[in-house]
Amino acid sequence: MLPQRRTALVSIAAAALLVVVKLVAGLATGSLGLISEAVHSGTDLVADGDRGLSPSTGIGVFTLTFDRAPGWGWTGDVHDLVANYVMLTLVGLHVLAGLYHYFIRRDGVLQRMLPGG
């Protein structure tokens, strides 16, 4: 077995074990956060096509790869730039909303969102 293939298989096994551990811990404790992490890790495992295995193994089934038409390569940069600014804006709005609830409304929403709340 090639070293690259062995490394890929170990990586997949570790990721799958991590999914199982997160899911079991989430179900045992009733933590939706751990369950959602398990689902997220599971979808990353299935959709990650960079592990060095062929798509026939079930890994990378949902990976979309394509080349942009000549002259349209810049669109990937624009997409990344817009996505980053939109994400930063949404995070900023959420932080502002949490502070609004804490300082102005004083309704305990921020405390309930924090661990132990």
C-alpha positions as CSV (number, residue, x, y, z in Angstrom):
1,M,0.0,0.0,0.0
2,L,1.3,3.4,-0.9
3,P,2.1,5.8,2.0
4,Q,-0.3,8.4,0.7
5,R,-3.1,5.9,0.5
6,R,-2.4,4.7,4.0
7,T,-2.3,8.3,5.3
8,A,-5.6,8.9,3.6
9,L,-7.2,5.9,5.2
10,V,-6.0,6.8,8.6
11,S,-7.3,10.3,8.2
12,I,-10.7,8.9,7.2
13,A,-10.8,6.5,10.1
14,A,-9.9,9.2,12.5
15,A,-12.6,11.5,11.1
16,A,-15.2,8.8,11.2
17,L,-14.2,8.0,14.8
18,L,-14.6,11.6,15.7
19,V,-18.1,11.7,14.2
20,V,-19.1,8.7,16.3
21,V,-17.6,10.1,19.5
22,K,-19.4,13.5,19.0
23,L,-22.7,11.8,18.2
24,V,-22.6,9.4,21.1
25,A,-21.6,12.2,23.5
26,G,-24.3,14.5,22.1
27,L,-27.0,11.8,22.4
28,A,-25.8,10.8,25.9
29,T,-25.8,14.4,27.2
30,G,-28.7,15.7,25.1
31,S,-26.4,18.4,23.7
32,L,-27.7,19.7,20.4
33,G,-24.3,21.4,19.9
34,L,-22.5,18.1,19.9
35,I,-25.0,16.5,17.7
36,S,-24.8,19.3,15.2
37,E,-21.0,19.1,15.3
38,A,-21.2,15.3,14.6
39,V,-23.5,16.0,11.6
40,H,-21.1,18.8,10.4
41,S,-18.1,16.5,10.8
42,G,-20.0,13.7,8.9
43,T,-20.8,15.9,6.0
44,D,-17.2,17.2,5.9
45,L,-16.1,13.6,5.8
46,V,-18.4,12.7,2.9
47,A,-17.8,15.8,0.9
48,D,-14.1,16.1,1.4
49,G,-12.5,15.1,-1.9
50,D,-8.9,16.0,-0.9
51,R,-8.2,12.9,1.1
52,G,-6.4,11.1,-1.8
53,L,-9.0,8.4,-2.5
54,S,-11.1,7.8,-5.5
55,P,-14.8,8.8,-5.5
56,S,-15.8,5.2,-5.7
57,T,-14.9,4.8,-2.0
58,G,-17.8,7.1,-1.1
59,I,-15.4,9.9,0.0
60,G,-15.7,13.0,-2.0
61,V,-19.0,12.0,-3.7
62,F,-20.4,15.5,-3.3
63,T,-17.2,17.4,-4.3
64,L,-17.7,19.6,-7.2
65,T,-14.7,20.5,-9.3
66,F,-14.7,22.5,-12.4
67,D,-12.5,24.9,-14.4
68,R,-13.8,28.3,-15.1
69,A,-14.2,29.4,-18.6
70,P,-11.2,31.4,-20.0
71,G,-11.5,35.0,-18.9
72,W,-13.8,34.2,-15.9
73,G,-11.2,33.1,-13.3
74,W,-11.7,36.4,-11.4
75,T,-15.2,35.3,-10.4
76,G,-13.8,33.0,-7.7
77,D,-12.0,35.9,-6.1
78,V,-15.1,38.1,-6.2
79,H,-17.2,35.3,-4.6
80,D,-14.6,34.8,-1.8
81,L,-14.4,38.5,-1.1
82,V,-18.2,39.0,-1.0
83,A,-18.7,35.9,1.1
84,N,-16.2,37.0,3.6
85,Y,-17.7,40.5,3.9
86,V,-21.2,39.1,4.2
87,M,-20.1,36.7,6.9
88,L,-18.3,39.5,8.9
89,T,-21.4,41.7,8.6
90,L,-23.7,38.9,9.9
91,V,-21.3,38.1,12.8
92,G,-21.2,41.9,13.6
93,L,-25.0,42.1,13.6
94,H,-25.3,39.2,15.9
95,V,-22.8,40.7,18.3
96,L,-24.7,44.0,18.2
97,A,-28.0,42.2,18.8
98,G,-26.6,40.4,21.8
99,L,-25.2,43.6,23.3
100,Y,-28.6,45.3,22.6
101,H,-30.4,42.6,24.6
102,Y,-27.9,42.8,27.4
103,F,-27.6,46.6,27.9
104,I,-30.9,48.0,26.6
105,R,-33.6,45.3,26.8
106,R,-32.1,43.6,29.8
107,D,-34.1,40.5,29.1
108,G,-31.5,37.8,29.7
109,V,-31.1,36.7,26.1
110,L,-27.4,37.0,26.1
111,Q,-27.0,35.2,29.4
112,R,-29.1,32.3,28.0
113,M,-26.9,32.0,24.9
114,L,-23.7,31.8,27.0
115,P,-22.5,28.5,28.5
116,G,-24.2,27.8,31.9
117,G,-27.0,30.2,31.0
